[in-house]
Amino acid sequence: MGKYITRRIILAVFTLVGVITCVFLLLRTLPGDPAQLILGEFATPETLAGMRKTLGLDKPLYTQFAIFLRDKVLLNFGRSIVTRQPVINEIAWVLPFTVHLALAASLISSFLGILTGILSAKMRDTVVDHISRLLSLIGISMPEFWFGILLVQAFAIRVNLFPAIGGGNINDIGDLLYHLVLPALALGMAMAALTARMTRSSMLEVLGQDYIRTALAKGLPESVTIWRHALRNALIPIITIIGLNTGRLLGGAVIIEIVYARPGLGKLLVDAIFSRDYPMVEGVITVIATVFILVNLIVDLTYAFIDPRIRYE
């Protein structure tokens, strides 16, 4: 296990370097001049040249890249071109809002998805199964931003039950949860549909095994058979899809945070891209990529705890 973890960490480092390298190169190919955006359209060539020198954009691309890698190794994300504040401080302020949204959406998607998938598999080819599969198909096909707008229309405008915008007071748990309900539902329902389909497929395969029929024939209660024996052996693909959903969750959070005007990494990233704020874009994507890589590593390591037959060499 130790050797496997070491190999995965090394691979994760190379993956992260590859991601931030792609981001660095892609940002430099986008049209637009950060110095021009900062100084305005009436800036003189001399002031533009001075600003590019201040920002380090006058250096050759390979020199910029070397400085960029050095700073990332030292956990120095620089200062925002727009606000002139340290990037790490800006990220630290909005990160809790994205973490709360991600955790709430994951809980909703995992609970609803696994429960619906188990019921659908247990009641195969019944009305419940058909309705579950139809709702799952609708959930997978429905864009998060559209569902988010529907929730705003229904529960924020017509009923006025939940707020339509904002992230709440970070120091007030009640207010934070109050502002979190609609965004978490909008982001979690699509992933719940995907989790439900995977759970149903995996449970159907396990429920058809001989040891399940033997357990039921020996008089073991059906609930114990399903929850203790069948579900545990069906968890491998379910855990995999939940881990992969993290990428979709982080991507969907960008749209949801825009729809609900919530502070967060997604909104911070979009604003930084439009303003050509290179340090901010690089810092946010580095954080997102690191989280995604760590989640996938945790998912892989979880397999051995779920299924004792799995051993890593």
C-alpha positions as CSV (number, residue, x, y, z in Angstrom):
1,M,0.0,0.0,0.0
2,G,2.8,2.4,0.8
3,K,4.5,1.9,-2.6
4,Y,1.2,2.4,-4.3
5,I,0.5,5.6,-2.4
6,T,4.0,6.9,-3.3
7,R,3.5,6.1,-7.0
8,R,0.1,7.8,-7.0
9,I,1.5,10.9,-5.3
10,I,4.3,11.2,-7.8
11,L,1.8,10.7,-10.7
12,A,-0.5,13.3,-9.1
13,V,2.4,15.8,-9.0
14,F,3.1,15.3,-12.7
15,T,-0.6,15.6,-13.5
16,L,-0.9,18.8,-11.6
17,V,2.2,20.2,-13.4
18,G,0.7,19.3,-16.7
19,V,-2.6,21.0,-15.9
20,I,-1.1,24.3,-14.7
21,T,1.3,24.2,-17.7
22,C,-1.6,24.0,-20.1
23,V,-3.4,26.8,-18.2
24,F,-0.3,29.0,-18.5
25,L,0.1,28.4,-22.2
26,L,-3.6,28.8,-23.0
27,L,-3.9,32.1,-21.1
28,R,-1.1,33.6,-23.1
29,T,-2.9,32.7,-26.4
30,L,-6.1,34.5,-25.5
31,P,-6.7,37.9,-27.1
32,G,-6.4,40.9,-24.9
33,D,-3.7,42.8,-23.0
34,P,-3.9,42.8,-19.1
35,A,-1.9,46.1,-19.1
36,Q,-4.5,47.7,-21.4
37,L,-7.4,46.4,-19.3
38,I,-5.8,47.9,-16.1
39,L,-4.8,51.3,-17.6
40,G,-7.7,51.8,-19.9
41,E,-8.0,52.6,-23.6
42,F,-6.4,56.0,-23.3
43,A,-3.1,54.7,-21.9
44,T,0.1,55.8,-23.7
45,P,2.6,53.3,-25.1
46,E,5.1,54.3,-22.5
47,T,2.7,53.6,-19.6
48,L,1.6,50.3,-21.2
49,A,5.2,49.2,-21.5
50,G,5.9,50.2,-17.9
51,M,2.8,48.2,-16.7
52,R,3.8,45.1,-18.7
53,K,7.3,45.3,-17.1
54,T,5.7,45.6,-13.6
55,L,3.5,42.5,-14.4
56,G,6.5,40.6,-15.8
57,L,4.8,40.3,-19.2
58,D,7.8,41.8,-21.0
59,K,10.0,38.8,-20.4
60,P,10.3,35.9,-22.9
61,L,7.6,33.2,-22.5
62,Y,10.1,30.6,-21.2
63,T,11.3,33.0,-18.5
64,Q,7.7,33.7,-17.4
65,F,7.1,30.0,-17.3
66,A,10.2,29.3,-15.2
67,I,9.2,32.1,-12.7
68,F,5.6,30.7,-12.7
69,L,6.7,27.1,-11.8
70,R,9.1,28.4,-9.1
71,D,6.3,30.5,-7.5
72,K,3.9,27.5,-7.5
73,V,6.5,25.3,-5.9
74,L,6.9,27.9,-3.2
75,L,3.1,28.3,-2.9
76,N,3.4,31.8,-4.1
77,F,0.4,32.6,-6.3
78,G,1.3,36.3,-6.7
79,R,-1.0,39.2,-6.6
80,S,-4.2,39.8,-8.6
81,I,-3.7,42.1,-11.6
82,V,-7.1,43.7,-11.0
83,T,-7.3,44.1,-7.2
84,R,-3.6,44.0,-6.4
85,Q,-4.4,41.7,-3.5
86,P,-2.6,38.4,-2.8
87,V,-4.3,35.7,-4.8
88,I,-4.1,33.3,-1.9
89,N,-6.1,35.7,0.3
90,E,-8.8,36.1,-2.4
91,I,-9.1,32.3,-2.8
92,A,-9.1,31.7,0.9
93,W,-12.1,34.2,1.3
94,V,-14.3,32.4,-1.3
95,L,-13.1,28.9,-0.8
96,P,-15.5,28.1,2.2
97,F,-18.5,29.0,0.0
98,T,-17.5,26.5,-2.7
99,V,-16.6,23.8,-0.2
100,H,-20.0,24.2,1.5
101,L,-21.8,24.0,-1.9
102,A,-19.8,21.0,-3.0
103,L,-20.3,19.1,0.3
104,A,-24.1,19.8,0.3
105,A,-24.5,18.8,-3.4
106,S,-22.5,15.6,-2.8
107,L,-24.6,14.6,0.2
108,I,-27.8,15.3,-1.8
109,S,-26.6,13.4,-4.8
110,S,-25.2,10.4,-2.9
111,F,-28.2,10.0,-0.6
112,L,-30.9,10.4,-3.2
113,G,-28.9,8.6,-5.9
114,I,-28.1,5.5,-3.8
115,L,-31.6,5.3,-2.2
116,T,-33.4,5.6,-5.6
117,G,-31.0,3.2,-7.3
118,I,-31.6,0.5,-4.6
119,L,-35.4,0.9,-4.7
120,S,-35.3,0.8,-8.5
121,A,-33.2,-2.4,-8.5
122,K,-35.3,-4.1,-5.8
123,M,-38.5,-3.3,-7.6
124,R,-37.2,-4.0,-11.1
125,D,-39.7,-3.6,-14.0
126,T,-42.4,-2.1,-11.8
127,V,-44.0,1.3,-11.9
128,V,-41.5,2.6,-9.3
129,D,-38.6,1.4,-11.5
130,H,-40.0,3.0,-14.6
131,I,-40.6,6.3,-12.9
132,S,-37.1,6.2,-11.3
133,R,-35.4,5.5,-14.7
134,L,-37.4,8.3,-16.4
135,L,-36.6,10.8,-13.7
136,S,-32.9,9.8,-13.8
137,L,-32.9,10.3,-17.6
138,I,-34.5,13.8,-17.2
139,G,-32.0,14.6,-14.4
140,I,-29.0,13.6,-16.5
141,S,-30.2,15.5,-19.6
142,M,-31.1,18.7,-17.7
143,P,-28.5,21.5,-17.5
144,E,-27.7,22.6,-14.0
145,F,-28.1,26.3,-14.8
146,W,-31.6,25.7,-16.2
147,F,-32.7,23.7,-13.2
148,G,-31.3,26.4,-11.0
149,I,-33.3,29.1,-12.8
150,L,-36.5,26.9,-12.4
151,L,-35.8,26.6,-8.6
152,V,-35.4,30.4,-8.4
153,Q,-38.6,31.0,-10.3
154,A,-40.5,28.5,-8.1
155,F,-39.1,28.9,-4.6
156,A,-37.6,32.4,-4.6
157,I,-39.8,34.5,-6.9
158,R,-43.3,32.9,-6.7
159,V,-43.2,31.5,-3.2
160,N,-40.5,33.7,-1.7
161,L,-39.3,30.8,0.4
162,F,-35.6,30.9,-0.2
163,P,-33.2,33.7,-1.4
164,A,-32.4,34.0,-5.1
165,I,-28.9,35.4,-4.8
166,G,-26.0,35.6,-2.3
167,G,-24.1,33.1,-0.2
168,G,-25.1,34.2,3.2
169,N,-23.1,35.3,6.2
170,I,-20.1,32.9,6.6
171,N,-20.2,33.4,10.4
172,D,-23.9,32.6,10.7
173,I,-24.6,28.8,10.0
174,G,-28.3,29.3,9.8
175,D,-28.1,32.1,7.2
176,L,-25.4,30.1,5.3
177,L,-27.7,27.0,5.1
178,Y,-30.6,29.2,4.1
179,H,-28.7,30.5,1.1
180,L,-27.4,27.1,0.3
181,V,-30.6,25.1,-0.2
182,L,-31.4,26.1,-3.8
183,P,-27.9,26.1,-5.2
184,A,-27.1,22.7,-3.6
185,L,-30.3,21.2,-5.0
186,A,-29.6,22.6,-8.5
187,L,-26.1,21.2,-8.5
188,G,-26.8,17.9,-6.7
189,M,-29.9,16.7,-8.6
190,A,-28.1,16.0,-11.9
191,M,-25.4,14.0,-10.1
192,A,-28.1,12.2,-8.1
193,A,-29.6,11.0,-11.4
194,L,-26.3,9.6,-12.6
195,T,-25.6,8.0,-9.2
196,A,-29.1,6.4,-9.3
197,R,-28.5,4.8,-12.7
198,M,-25.1,3.4,-11.7
199,T,-26.5,2.1,-8.4
200,R,-29.4,0.4,-10.1
201,S,-27.1,-1.3,-12.6
202,S,-24.6,-2.4,-10.0
203,M,-27.3,-3.6,-7.6
204,L,-29.0,-5.7,-10.3
205,E,-25.8,-7.5,-11.0
206,V,-25.2,-8.2,-7.3
207,L,-28.8,-9.2,-6.5
208,G,-28.6,-11.9,-9.2
209,Q,-25.6,-13.6,-7.5
210,D,-26.0,-17.1,-5.9
211,Y,-24.9,-16.0,-2.4
212,I,-27.8,-13.4,-2.3
213,R,-30.4,-16.0,-3.2
214,T,-28.8,-18.4,-0.7
215,A,-29.0,-15.7,2.1
216,L,-32.7,-15.1,1.3
217,A,-33.5,-18.8,1.1
218,K,-31.9,-19.3,4.5
219,G,-34.3,-16.8,6.0
220,L,-32.1,-13.7,6.3
221,P,-34.2,-10.6,6.3
222,E,-34.4,-8.9,2.9
223,S,-33.3,-5.5,4.4
224,V,-30.2,-7.0,6.0
225,T,-29.4,-8.9,2.8
226,I,-29.7,-5.7,0.6
227,W,-28.0,-3.2,2.9
228,R,-25.3,-5.3,4.5
229,H,-24.3,-7.7,1.8
230,A,-25.6,-6.6,-1.6
231,L,-24.9,-2.9,-1.3
232,R,-21.3,-3.4,0.0
233,N,-20.4,-5.6,-3.0
234,A,-22.1,-3.1,-5.3
235,L,-20.2,0.0,-3.9
236,I,-17.1,-0.2,-6.1
237,P,-18.7,1.3,-9.2
238,I,-20.9,3.6,-7.1
239,I,-17.9,5.1,-5.3
240,T,-16.2,5.5,-8.7
241,I,-19.0,7.5,-10.1
242,I,-19.3,9.6,-7.0
243,G,-15.5,10.4,-7.3
244,L,-15.8,11.2,-11.0
245,N,-18.8,13.4,-10.2
246,T,-16.4,15.7,-8.3
247,G,-15.1,17.0,-11.6
248,R,-18.6,17.7,-12.8
249,L,-19.5,19.2,-9.5
250,L,-16.6,21.7,-9.6
251,G,-17.5,22.5,-13.2
252,G,-21.2,22.9,-12.4
253,A,-20.3,25.1,-9.4
254,V,-19.0,27.7,-11.8
255,I,-22.4,28.1,-13.5
256,I,-24.4,27.7,-10.3
257,E,-22.4,30.4,-8.5
258,I,-23.1,32.7,-11.5
259,V,-26.8,31.9,-11.5
260,Y,-27.2,32.6,-7.8
261,A,-24.5,35.4,-7.6
262,R,-22.7,33.4,-4.9
263,P,-19.1,34.1,-4.0
264,G,-16.9,31.1,-4.7
265,L,-14.1,29.7,-6.8
266,G,-16.3,29.4,-9.9
267,K,-17.4,33.1,-9.9
268,L,-13.9,34.2,-9.1
269,L,-12.5,32.2,-12.0
270,V,-15.0,33.5,-14.5
271,D,-14.3,37.1,-13.4
272,A,-10.6,36.6,-13.6
273,I,-10.8,35.1,-17.1
274,F,-12.8,38.1,-18.4
275,S,-10.3,40.5,-16.9
276,R,-7.3,38.5,-18.1
277,D,-6.1,38.3,-14.5
278,Y,-3.4,35.6,-15.1
279,P,-2.3,35.1,-11.5
280,M,-5.9,34.7,-10.3
281,V,-6.9,32.2,-13.1
282,E,-3.7,30.2,-12.5
283,G,-4.3,30.1,-8.7
284,V,-7.9,29.1,-8.9
285,I,-7.4,26.3,-11.4
286,T,-4.4,25.0,-9.4
287,V,-6.7,24.7,-6.4
288,I,-9.5,23.0,-8.4
289,A,-7.1,20.6,-10.0
290,T,-5.4,19.7,-6.7
291,V,-8.8,19.0,-5.1
292,F,-9.9,16.8,-8.1
293,I,-6.6,14.8,-8.0
294,L,-6.8,14.3,-4.2
295,V,-10.5,13.1,-4.4
296,N,-9.5,10.6,-7.1
297,L,-6.6,9.3,-5.0
298,I,-9.0,8.9,-2.0
299,V,-11.5,7.1,-4.1
300,D,-8.8,4.6,-5.3
301,L,-7.7,4.0,-1.7
302,T,-11.2,3.5,-0.5
303,Y,-11.6,0.4,-2.8
304,A,-9.4,-1.7,-0.5
305,F,-11.4,-0.8,2.6
306,I,-14.7,-1.6,0.9
307,D,-13.6,-4.9,-0.8
308,P,-10.9,-6.9,1.2
309,R,-10.1,-8.8,-2.0
310,I,-8.5,-5.7,-3.5
311,R,-4.8,-5.4,-2.8
312,Y,-2.4,-2.9,-4.1
313,E,1.1,-3.9,-5.1
